[in-house]
């Protein structure tokens, strides 16, 4: 979610103001460029490159990552993580 009072940095990015994060997540998972299973952390990593900026002008990037943990933690809901990625793999 976009926060105009927060500056986006390469280590802490945020989505751009006009980005529909829910649709971006769905598109990344359903029309992915690559999926990786991280055995050590038991997590699926979905990768997608977009031809447009999904972040703010402070950290322009079209690289998106969605992490989905596969192990349950008791009765807790499994929470996925997603973010625009700047300068990484």
Secondary structure, DSSP 8 states (H G I E B T S, - for coil): ---TTS--BTTB--B-TT--HHHHHHHHHHT-SEEEEETTTTEEEEEEE-SS--B-GGG---EEEEEEE-S-BTTB----EEEE--S--
